[in-house]
Amino acid sequence: MIILVLNCGSSSVKYQVIDMDGEQNKLLAKGLVERIGLTDGVLTHKPTGKPALEFVKSIPDHTVGINLILQAIVDEHHGVISSLNDINAVGHRVAHGGEYFTDSVIVTQTVKQQIESCFELAPLHNPANLKGILAIENLMPSIQQVAVFDTSFHQTMPKENYLYAIPYRYYEEYRIRKYGFHGTSHKYVAGKACKMTGLDINHSKIITCHIGNGASITGIVNGKSFDTSMGFTPVDGLVMGTRCGSIDPGALLYISDKEGLNGNKLSNLINKESGLFGITGISSDMRDISNAAKNGNERAILALKMFSGRMKKFIGSYAAAMGGVDMVVFTGGIGEHHVATRKAVCENMQFMGMEIDDKANEAAYGVDAVISTQEAKVKIVVATTNEELVIASDTYRLLKKQ
């Protein structure tokens, strides 16, 4: 079963073409359309075993961008299938499913309406995600589509973990609550790490750390999300590239009063001007900050301590709330590649059974690896994530079930 996976952003579309058979899945092609809405849009197409294709042209909207993708994957020299009829289904990443979706779903008119009703909850992502669905409807009207939600995995959180201690009517009227994000990644790496270590995911306590420019930690009990660090929006929880993470709301009210910030300016402050970038004044990129820290930059050193320290606090608090932990998993761009962050997070955690093997940690750069010592009670694992494969797998599962 050949599945096209689309991850639509406001001005970009990431894609993969995957041949799924349930066990031996084969990546046929992947690529990216960038700068949608501009005259110098870019398509980068990378077929497996064939020359890559890249060109610049005007891409006024998502429909045009996705049509270029479809042309590329059937191209005589760069294509990977002979006809668009070879595509069995299209799977879409959708950022926010609110409380509507506890699992991925086949797209219907009702599903589209529910995705649209979540626009206010994810104004940068859901409109773009829906554009991708509508573009495929326009270009391939008879094909089945599946929506896979970042939030659905976290719908198993108990009410005491997802509610905020504000007047209950705000939940009843506006559904103000913790939703959590990165759900496809947390779900995927938890299962992958269990296979690597022999743990039974249905009888274990796992903490997954998806650490990139955006970052979140999730506590998973018996395969289900128990708690997660991101909240009503992705700004809560950990220190991130440009997001502040957890902060006293009173501090924001104070800043707003002192500087006369309206809602949009305050949102810009906590989403785009804070985090590692806000602390260092240098960059939001971990590589730049690490280099600055090595050269003695005090604010870069401080930022790294805050970054790893917040992660350590969440791991400890989730272990306490879950009544223990069997495994901690690192994934995402930083989690998979930044040796020093993993070491800093796991240092001085022997009291709860975590002990990192320094040599194994040093060798684990962008690869799957167990990096805990053999004697450690808690397994520590690096597991590379593949959210596109999760989307393809869910699409395959739902079509088979149907």
C-alpha positions as CSV (number, residue, x, y, z in Angstrom):
1,M,0.0,0.0,0.0
2,I,1.6,3.3,-1.1
3,I,0.8,6.2,1.1
4,L,1.7,9.9,0.6
5,V,2.3,11.7,3.9
6,L,1.8,15.4,4.0
7,N,2.9,17.8,6.8
8,C,1.6,21.2,5.8
9,G,2.9,24.4,7.5
10,S,1.8,27.9,6.9
11,S,4.2,28.4,4.0
12,S,5.7,24.9,3.5
13,V,4.8,21.2,2.9
14,K,7.0,18.4,4.0
15,Y,6.2,15.0,2.4
16,Q,7.2,11.4,2.2
17,V,6.0,8.6,-0.1
18,I,6.1,5.3,1.8
19,D,5.3,1.7,0.6
20,M,3.6,0.1,3.6
21,D,3.0,-3.6,4.1
22,G,2.8,-3.6,7.8
23,E,6.2,-4.9,8.5
24,Q,8.8,-4.1,5.8
25,N,8.1,-0.4,5.0
26,K,10.1,1.2,2.3
27,L,10.7,5.0,1.9
28,L,10.3,5.8,-1.8
29,A,10.8,9.5,-1.7
30,K,10.8,12.5,0.6
31,G,11.0,16.3,0.1
32,L,9.9,19.8,0.9
33,V,8.1,22.6,-0.7
34,E,9.1,26.0,0.8
35,R,8.2,29.7,0.5
36,I,4.6,29.0,-0.5
37,G,2.9,32.3,-1.4
38,L,6.1,33.8,-2.9
39,T,7.4,34.1,-6.4
40,D,10.6,32.2,-5.5
41,G,9.1,29.1,-4.0
42,V,11.4,26.0,-3.8
43,L,10.7,22.3,-4.3
44,T,13.3,19.8,-3.1
45,H,12.5,16.2,-4.1
46,K,14.7,13.3,-3.0
47,P,13.7,10.0,-4.5
48,T,15.4,6.8,-3.1
49,G,18.0,5.5,-5.6
50,K,17.5,8.3,-8.1
51,P,18.9,11.8,-8.7
52,A,17.4,14.5,-6.5
53,L,15.3,17.3,-8.1
54,E,15.3,20.9,-7.0
55,F,13.9,24.0,-8.7
56,V,12.6,27.5,-7.9
57,K,9.3,28.9,-9.2
58,S,6.2,30.8,-8.1
59,I,4.1,28.7,-5.7
60,P,1.1,30.9,-4.9
61,D,-0.8,28.5,-2.7
62,H,-0.8,25.0,-1.1
63,T,-2.7,23.4,-4.0
64,V,0.0,24.5,-6.5
65,G,2.7,23.3,-4.1
66,I,1.1,19.9,-3.6
67,N,0.5,19.6,-7.4
68,L,4.2,20.1,-7.9
69,I,4.8,17.2,-5.4
70,L,2.5,15.0,-7.3
71,Q,4.2,15.8,-10.6
72,A,7.7,15.1,-9.0
73,I,6.7,11.6,-7.7
74,V,5.5,10.5,-11.2
75,D,8.3,12.3,-13.1
76,E,10.0,10.2,-15.8
77,H,13.5,10.8,-14.4
78,H,12.9,11.5,-10.7
79,G,9.6,9.8,-10.0
80,V,9.0,6.7,-7.8
81,I,5.6,5.6,-9.0
82,S,4.3,5.2,-12.6
83,S,0.9,6.9,-11.9
84,L,-1.0,8.8,-9.3
85,N,-3.4,5.9,-9.3
86,D,-0.7,3.9,-7.5
87,I,-1.2,6.0,-4.4
88,N,-3.7,4.3,-2.1
89,A,-4.2,7.0,0.5
90,V,-2.9,10.3,1.8
91,G,-2.1,10.8,5.5
92,H,-1.9,14.3,7.0
93,R,-0.3,15.6,10.2
94,V,-2.9,17.9,12.0
95,A,-1.6,19.8,15.0
96,H,-4.7,20.1,17.1
97,G,-7.7,17.9,17.5
98,G,-9.1,19.4,20.7
99,E,-11.2,16.9,22.6
100,Y,-12.7,15.5,19.4
101,F,-10.1,12.9,18.6
102,T,-8.6,10.2,20.7
103,D,-7.1,8.5,17.6
104,S,-6.4,9.1,14.0
105,V,-9.4,9.2,11.7
106,I,-10.4,8.9,8.1
107,V,-11.3,12.4,6.8
108,T,-15.0,13.1,6.4
109,Q,-16.9,16.4,6.2
110,T,-17.5,16.3,9.9
111,V,-13.8,15.8,10.6
112,K,-13.0,18.8,8.4
113,Q,-15.4,20.9,10.4
114,Q,-14.0,19.8,13.7
115,I,-10.4,20.6,12.5
116,E,-11.6,24.0,11.5
117,S,-13.3,24.5,14.9
118,C,-9.8,24.1,16.5
119,F,-8.4,27.0,14.4
120,E,-8.4,29.2,17.5
121,L,-6.4,26.7,19.5
122,A,-3.7,26.3,16.8
123,P,-3.9,29.4,14.5
124,L,-0.5,28.8,12.9
125,H,-0.9,25.1,12.2
126,N,-4.5,23.9,11.8
127,P,-5.5,26.2,8.9
128,A,-2.4,25.1,7.0
129,N,-3.2,21.4,7.8
130,L,-6.7,21.8,6.5
131,K,-5.4,23.5,3.4
132,G,-3.5,20.3,2.6
133,I,-6.6,18.2,3.0
134,L,-8.6,20.5,0.7
135,A,-5.8,20.6,-1.9
136,I,-5.8,16.8,-2.1
137,E,-9.6,16.8,-2.4
138,N,-9.2,19.2,-5.4
139,L,-6.3,17.3,-7.0
140,M,-7.3,13.7,-6.2
141,P,-11.0,13.8,-5.4
142,S,-11.5,10.1,-5.1
143,I,-8.6,9.2,-2.8
144,Q,-9.1,8.5,0.9
145,Q,-7.4,10.7,3.4
146,V,-6.5,10.2,7.1
147,A,-5.8,12.9,9.7
148,V,-3.3,12.1,12.5
149,F,-3.3,14.5,15.4
150,D,-0.5,15.8,17.6
151,T,-2.9,15.9,20.5
152,S,-4.8,12.6,20.3
153,F,-2.2,10.5,22.2
154,H,-2.5,12.8,25.2
155,Q,-6.3,12.4,25.4
156,T,-5.8,9.5,27.9
157,M,-4.4,11.9,30.5
158,P,-6.6,11.9,33.7
159,K,-8.6,14.9,34.4
160,E,-6.6,15.9,37.4
161,N,-3.5,16.2,35.1
162,Y,-5.0,18.1,32.3
163,L,-7.2,20.7,34.1
164,Y,-5.9,24.1,35.3
165,A,-6.9,25.4,38.8
166,I,-9.0,28.3,37.4
167,P,-12.8,28.6,37.6
168,Y,-14.2,25.4,36.2
169,R,-16.5,27.3,33.8
170,Y,-13.6,28.2,31.6
171,Y,-13.2,24.5,30.9
172,E,-16.9,24.0,30.3
173,E,-17.3,27.1,28.1
174,Y,-14.0,27.4,26.3
175,R,-12.3,24.0,26.9
176,I,-9.3,25.6,28.5
177,R,-7.1,22.7,29.6
178,K,-3.8,21.0,28.9
179,Y,-3.8,19.3,25.5
180,G,-0.1,18.5,24.9
181,F,1.7,18.1,21.6
182,H,4.3,16.0,19.9
183,G,2.0,13.1,20.5
184,T,2.9,11.1,17.4
185,S,6.6,11.3,18.3
186,H,6.1,10.3,22.0
187,K,4.0,7.4,21.0
188,Y,6.4,6.2,18.3
189,V,9.6,6.4,20.3
190,A,8.0,4.8,23.4
191,G,7.1,1.7,21.3
192,K,10.4,1.7,19.5
193,A,12.4,1.9,22.7
194,C,10.4,-0.9,24.2
195,K,11.3,-3.1,21.3
196,M,15.0,-2.2,21.7
197,T,15.1,-3.1,25.4
198,G,12.5,-5.9,25.6
199,L,10.1,-3.9,27.9
200,D,6.4,-4.6,27.6
201,I,4.9,-1.2,26.8
202,N,1.6,-2.3,28.2
203,H,3.2,-3.0,31.6
204,S,5.7,-0.3,32.1
205,K,6.4,3.3,33.1
206,I,8.2,5.4,30.5
207,I,9.3,9.0,30.3
208,T,9.9,10.3,26.7
209,C,11.8,13.5,26.0
210,H,11.1,15.0,22.6
211,I,13.8,17.7,22.6
212,G,14.3,20.0,19.6
213,N,13.6,23.7,19.0
214,G,10.2,22.9,20.4
215,A,10.4,20.4,23.3
216,S,8.2,18.4,25.6
217,I,8.4,15.5,28.0
218,T,5.6,12.9,28.5
219,G,5.0,10.4,31.2
220,I,3.5,7.2,29.8
221,V,1.9,4.5,32.0
222,N,1.1,1.1,30.3
223,G,1.3,2.6,26.8
224,K,-1.0,5.6,27.6
225,S,-0.1,9.3,28.1
226,F,-0.4,10.1,31.8
227,D,1.0,13.7,31.8
228,T,2.9,16.0,29.5
229,S,4.8,19.2,29.8
230,M,3.2,21.3,27.0
231,G,-0.2,22.7,27.9
232,F,-3.1,24.6,26.3
233,T,-0.5,25.8,23.9
234,P,3.0,24.5,23.0
235,V,4.6,27.4,25.0
236,D,4.3,25.7,28.4
237,G,6.8,23.4,30.1
238,L,10.4,23.2,29.1
239,V,12.8,25.9,28.1
240,M,12.8,25.8,24.3
241,G,14.5,27.6,21.4
242,T,12.4,30.7,21.5
243,R,9.6,29.7,23.9
244,C,9.8,30.5,27.6
245,G,8.3,27.4,29.0
246,S,6.7,27.4,32.5
247,I,6.5,30.9,34.0
248,D,4.6,32.6,36.8
249,P,1.6,34.2,35.0
250,G,2.0,37.1,37.5
251,A,5.4,37.9,36.0
252,L,3.8,38.3,32.5
253,L,1.1,40.5,33.9
254,Y,3.8,42.7,35.6
255,I,5.8,42.9,32.3
256,S,2.6,43.7,30.4
257,D,1.7,46.5,32.8
258,K,5.3,48.0,32.8
259,E,5.7,47.9,29.0
260,G,2.1,48.3,27.8
261,L,2.1,45.0,25.9
262,N,-1.1,43.9,24.3
263,G,-2.0,40.3,23.8
264,N,-0.2,40.0,20.4
265,K,3.0,41.5,21.7
266,L,2.9,39.4,24.9
267,S,2.4,36.3,22.7
268,N,5.4,37.3,20.6
269,L,7.5,37.7,23.7
270,I,6.8,34.3,25.1
271,N,6.8,32.4,21.8
272,K,9.5,34.1,19.7
273,E,11.8,36.2,21.9
274,S,12.3,33.9,25.0
275,G,13.8,30.5,25.7
276,L,17.4,29.9,24.8
277,F,17.4,32.9,22.5
278,G,16.0,35.2,25.2
279,I,18.6,34.1,27.8
280,T,21.6,34.2,25.6
281,G,20.8,37.0,23.2
282,I,22.8,34.9,20.7
283,S,20.7,32.3,19.0
284,S,18.0,29.7,19.5
285,D,20.2,27.0,17.9
286,M,21.8,24.6,20.4
287,R,24.9,24.3,18.3
288,D,25.6,28.1,18.4
289,I,24.9,28.2,22.2
290,S,27.2,25.2,22.8
291,N,30.0,26.8,20.9
292,A,29.5,30.1,22.8
293,A,29.5,28.2,26.1
294,K,32.8,26.4,25.2
295,N,34.3,29.9,24.6
296,G,33.3,31.0,28.1
297,N,30.1,33.0,27.4
298,E,28.4,33.1,30.8
299,R,24.9,33.6,29.5
300,A,25.3,30.6,27.1
301,I,26.5,28.5,30.1
302,L,23.5,29.7,32.1
303,A,21.1,28.8,29.3
304,L,22.4,25.3,29.1
305,K,22.1,24.8,32.8
306,M,18.5,26.1,32.7
307,F,17.7,23.9,29.7
308,S,18.9,20.6,31.2
309,G,17.8,21.6,34.7
310,R,14.1,22.0,33.7
311,M,14.2,18.6,31.9
312,K,15.6,17.0,35.0
313,K,12.8,18.5,37.2
314,F,10.1,17.2,34.8
315,I,11.6,13.7,34.8
316,G,11.8,13.6,38.6
317,S,8.2,14.9,39.0
318,Y,6.8,12.5,36.5
319,A,8.6,9.5,38.1
320,A,7.1,10.6,41.5
321,A,3.6,11.0,40.1
322,M,3.8,7.6,38.2
323,G,5.2,5.8,41.2
324,G,8.5,5.0,39.5
325,V,10.0,4.8,36.0
326,D,11.4,1.9,34.0
327,M,12.8,3.8,31.0
328,V,13.8,7.4,29.9
329,V,13.9,8.0,26.2
330,F,15.6,10.9,24.3
331,T,14.5,11.9,20.8
332,G,14.2,15.0,18.6
333,G,17.0,17.0,17.0
334,I,18.7,17.8,20.3
335,G,17.7,14.6,22.1
336,E,19.2,12.5,19.4
337,H,22.3,14.5,18.7
338,H,23.4,16.5,21.8
339,V,25.5,14.3,24.0
340,A,26.2,17.0,26.6
341,T,22.5,17.7,27.2
342,R,21.7,14.0,27.8
343,K,24.7,13.7,30.2
344,A,23.6,16.9,32.1
345,V,20.0,15.6,32.5
346,C,21.1,12.2,33.7
347,E,23.8,13.3,36.1
348,N,23.2,12.8,39.8
349,M,20.1,10.7,39.2
350,Q,21.4,7.5,40.6
351,F,19.1,7.8,43.6
352,M,16.2,7.0,41.2
353,G,18.0,4.3,39.3
354,M,19.3,6.3,36.4
355,E,23.0,5.9,35.5
356,I,24.4,6.9,32.1
357,D,27.2,5.0,30.3
358,D,29.5,7.9,29.1
359,K,31.0,5.9,26.3
360,A,27.7,4.7,25.0
361,N,26.3,8.3,25.3
362,E,29.3,9.7,23.3
363,A,28.8,7.2,20.5
364,A,25.0,7.8,20.2
365,Y,24.8,10.6,17.7
366,G,21.6,10.4,15.6
367,V,21.3,6.6,16.1
368,D,19.2,4.3,18.2
369,A,21.1,3.2,21.3
370,V,20.8,2.2,24.9
371,I,23.1,4.6,26.9
372,S,22.5,3.4,30.4
373,T,24.9,1.2,32.3
374,Q,24.2,-2.5,32.5
375,E,23.6,-2.2,36.3
376,A,21.1,0.7,36.0
377,K,17.6,0.0,37.2
378,V,16.2,2.6,34.8
379,K,17.0,2.1,31.1
380,I,18.1,5.2,29.2
381,V,17.6,5.1,25.5
382,V,18.2,7.3,22.4
383,A,15.5,6.6,19.8
384,T,15.3,8.4,16.5
385,T,11.8,9.6,15.8
386,N,9.9,9.3,12.5
387,E,6.6,11.1,12.7
388,E,6.0,10.6,9.0
389,L,6.2,6.8,9.5
390,V,3.6,7.1,12.4
391,I,1.3,8.9,10.1
392,A,1.7,6.3,7.3
393,S,1.3,3.5,9.8
394,D,-2.0,5.0,11.2
395,T,-3.2,5.5,7.6
396,Y,-2.4,1.9,6.7
397,R,-4.1,0.6,9.9
398,L,-7.3,2.5,9.4
399,L,-7.6,1.6,5.7
400,K,-7.0,-2.1,6.5
401,K,-9.5,-1.9,9.3
402,Q,-12.1,-0.4,7.0
